[in-house]
Amino acid sequence: MLQTLYFVRHTETTLSGKLLGQTDPPLTEQSQNQLLKTLHSLPKPNRVLSSPRLRCQVVAKAFSEKLGADFMVVNALQEMNFGDWDGKSYEWLWQHTRSPSVGDFWQNPWLVTPPEGESMVCFNSRIKAWWRTFTSQSSDDTIVIVTHGGVMKQLLAHWLTLPEGAVNHLNCFEVGYGKVIQVSVFYDEQGSAWPKVVF
């Protein structure tokens, strides 16, 4: 049984240049249209899943309604919570954060957690738990999943079976606004899922 997934990162928000996790700005009007165009370029899905953040959910829901596809908001697909740093501009973060600084976090996110934020260990566990649950019920559906760059990078690390604590995927993969990652998931006779990233 073969399932086809399209993971789509949201497009640019009204708060560009800021660290966005739980902060919830909408998309600009132009980027809404860009995201819709991207979604409509994909094969028609049976289901559409979305992060609860406005920058994902609004367009994903409108897209699913237009196609008559099932729609579901999945809390586990939201971006990492950056705590006190969430919503701050990158310039402000570089100038004002100390012990830990935002530079400390970028260099070793597994050991440094933003103040009052979500640790990388917890974020990674959340994404992996969702994937295990999602693939526990095999199907041959085509599914579009609108989410965030951080979520997509952690999934790539999981599919590549990178060890916990690895940072290469954070530095070596660039998931731009509106970009799509296609994944084919083969389910064997025992129901085990075997994902393959398709370029």
C-alpha positions as CSV (number, residue, x, y, z in Angstrom):
1,M,0.0,0.0,0.0
2,L,1.4,3.4,-1.0
3,Q,0.5,6.7,0.5
4,T,1.5,10.1,-0.9
5,L,2.1,13.0,1.4
6,Y,2.8,16.7,0.5
7,F,4.3,18.7,3.3
8,V,3.9,22.4,2.5
9,R,5.5,25.2,4.5
10,H,3.4,28.3,4.9
11,T,4.3,31.5,3.0
12,E,5.4,34.9,4.4
13,T,3.5,36.5,7.2
14,T,2.8,40.1,8.2
15,L,5.7,39.9,10.7
16,S,8.7,39.2,8.5
17,G,12.1,39.3,10.2
18,K,10.8,37.9,13.5
19,L,11.2,34.6,15.2
20,L,7.8,33.0,14.9
21,G,6.8,29.9,16.9
22,Q,3.6,30.3,18.9
23,T,3.3,34.0,17.8
24,D,0.4,33.9,15.3
25,P,0.4,36.6,12.6
26,P,-1.6,36.0,9.4
27,L,-0.2,35.7,6.0
28,T,0.0,38.8,3.8
29,E,-2.6,38.9,1.1
30,Q,0.0,38.3,-1.6
31,S,1.4,35.3,0.2
32,Q,-2.1,33.8,0.8
33,N,-2.5,33.8,-3.0
34,Q,0.9,32.3,-3.4
35,L,0.2,29.5,-1.0
36,L,-3.2,28.8,-2.6
37,K,-1.5,28.6,-6.0
38,T,1.0,26.1,-4.6
39,L,-1.6,23.9,-3.0
40,H,-3.7,23.9,-6.2
41,S,-0.7,22.8,-8.2
42,L,-0.5,19.5,-6.3
43,P,-2.5,16.4,-7.0
44,K,-6.0,16.5,-5.5
45,P,-5.8,15.2,-1.9
46,N,-8.2,13.1,0.0
47,R,-7.3,14.9,3.2
48,V,-5.8,18.2,4.3
49,L,-4.0,18.5,7.6
50,S,-2.8,21.8,9.1
51,S,-1.0,23.3,12.0
52,P,-3.4,25.4,14.2
53,R,-1.4,28.6,13.5
54,L,-3.3,31.1,11.3
55,R,-0.4,31.3,8.8
56,C,-1.2,27.6,8.0
57,Q,-4.8,27.0,8.9
58,V,-6.6,29.8,7.1
59,V,-5.5,28.9,3.6
60,A,-5.4,25.1,4.2
61,K,-9.0,25.2,5.3
62,A,-10.1,27.3,2.4
63,F,-8.3,25.0,0.0
64,S,-9.9,21.9,1.5
65,E,-13.4,23.4,1.4
66,K,-13.0,24.3,-2.3
67,L,-12.0,20.7,-3.1
68,G,-14.4,19.1,-0.7
69,A,-11.5,17.3,1.0
70,D,-11.6,16.3,4.7
71,F,-9.8,18.9,6.9
72,M,-8.2,18.5,10.3
73,V,-6.2,20.8,12.5
74,V,-3.3,18.9,14.2
75,N,-1.8,20.6,17.3
76,A,1.3,18.5,17.1
77,L,2.2,20.1,13.7
78,Q,2.7,23.6,15.1
79,E,6.1,25.2,15.2
80,M,8.5,25.1,18.2
81,N,7.6,27.4,21.1
82,F,10.4,29.9,21.5
83,G,9.1,31.2,24.8
84,D,10.2,34.8,25.7
85,W,12.0,35.1,22.4
86,D,8.9,34.3,20.4
87,G,7.8,37.2,18.1
88,K,10.9,39.2,18.6
89,S,12.9,40.5,15.7
90,Y,16.2,38.7,14.9
91,E,18.0,42.0,15.3
92,W,16.6,42.5,18.8
93,L,17.5,38.9,19.7
94,W,21.1,39.3,18.6
95,Q,21.4,42.5,20.6
96,H,19.6,41.7,23.8
97,T,19.8,38.0,24.6
98,R,22.4,36.8,27.1
99,S,22.9,33.6,29.1
100,P,21.6,32.1,27.0
101,S,21.8,34.1,23.9
102,V,20.1,33.4,20.6
103,G,23.6,32.5,19.2
104,D,24.0,29.9,21.9
105,F,20.7,28.4,20.9
106,W,21.5,28.3,17.2
107,Q,24.9,26.7,17.9
108,N,23.6,24.0,20.2
109,P,19.7,23.8,20.3
110,W,19.8,20.4,22.1
111,L,21.5,21.9,25.1
112,V,20.1,25.4,25.1
113,T,16.4,26.2,25.5
114,P,14.9,29.6,24.9
115,P,13.6,31.1,28.3
116,E,10.1,29.8,29.0
117,G,10.3,28.0,25.7
118,E,10.0,24.4,24.4
119,S,13.2,22.4,24.5
120,M,14.5,20.7,21.4
121,V,14.1,17.3,23.1
122,C,10.4,18.0,23.7
123,F,9.8,19.5,20.2
124,N,11.5,16.5,18.6
125,S,9.5,14.0,20.8
126,R,6.3,15.8,19.8
127,I,7.0,15.5,16.1
128,K,8.1,11.9,16.3
129,A,5.0,10.9,18.4
130,W,2.8,12.5,15.8
131,W,4.5,10.6,13.0
132,R,4.2,7.2,14.8
133,T,0.5,7.9,15.4
134,F,-0.1,9.1,11.9
135,T,1.5,6.0,10.3
136,S,-0.1,3.5,12.7
137,Q,-3.1,3.4,10.4
138,S,-2.1,2.6,6.8
139,S,-3.9,4.1,3.8
140,D,-3.4,4.8,0.2
141,D,-4.7,8.4,0.5
142,T,-3.0,11.5,-1.0
143,I,-2.7,14.0,1.9
144,V,-1.6,17.6,1.9
145,I,0.0,18.8,5.2
146,V,0.4,22.5,5.8
147,T,3.0,23.2,8.5
148,H,6.2,24.9,9.4
149,G,9.9,24.8,8.5
150,G,11.0,23.5,11.9
151,V,8.5,20.7,11.8
152,M,9.6,19.7,8.3
153,K,13.3,19.6,9.2
154,Q,12.6,17.4,12.3
155,L,10.6,15.0,10.1
156,L,13.5,14.9,7.6
157,A,15.9,14.0,10.5
158,H,13.5,11.3,11.6
159,W,13.1,9.8,8.1
160,L,16.9,9.8,7.7
161,T,17.3,8.1,11.1
162,L,19.7,10.8,12.3
163,P,20.7,10.4,16.0
164,E,19.0,12.5,18.6
165,G,21.3,15.5,19.1
166,A,22.2,15.9,15.4
167,V,22.1,19.4,14.0
168,N,23.2,18.8,10.4
169,H,19.7,18.8,9.2
170,L,19.1,22.2,10.8
171,N,22.0,23.7,8.9
172,C,22.0,21.8,5.7
173,F,18.3,21.8,4.8
174,E,16.7,25.1,3.7
175,V,12.9,24.9,3.6
176,G,11.8,28.2,2.1
177,Y,8.4,29.8,2.3
178,G,5.8,27.8,0.3
179,K,8.2,25.0,-0.4
180,V,6.9,21.4,-0.8
181,I,8.4,18.1,0.4
182,Q,6.8,15.0,-1.3
183,V,7.0,11.8,0.7
184,S,5.9,8.4,-0.5
185,V,5.1,6.0,2.4
186,F,5.0,2.3,1.6
187,Y,3.2,0.1,4.2
188,D,4.4,-3.5,4.2
189,E,2.3,-6.6,5.1
190,Q,3.0,-6.0,8.8
191,G,1.7,-2.4,8.6
192,S,5.1,-0.9,9.1
193,A,5.7,2.5,7.3
194,W,8.7,3.0,5.0
195,P,8.9,6.7,4.0
196,K,10.9,7.9,1.0
197,V,11.5,11.5,0.2
198,V,10.8,12.2,-3.5
199,F,12.7,14.9,-5.4
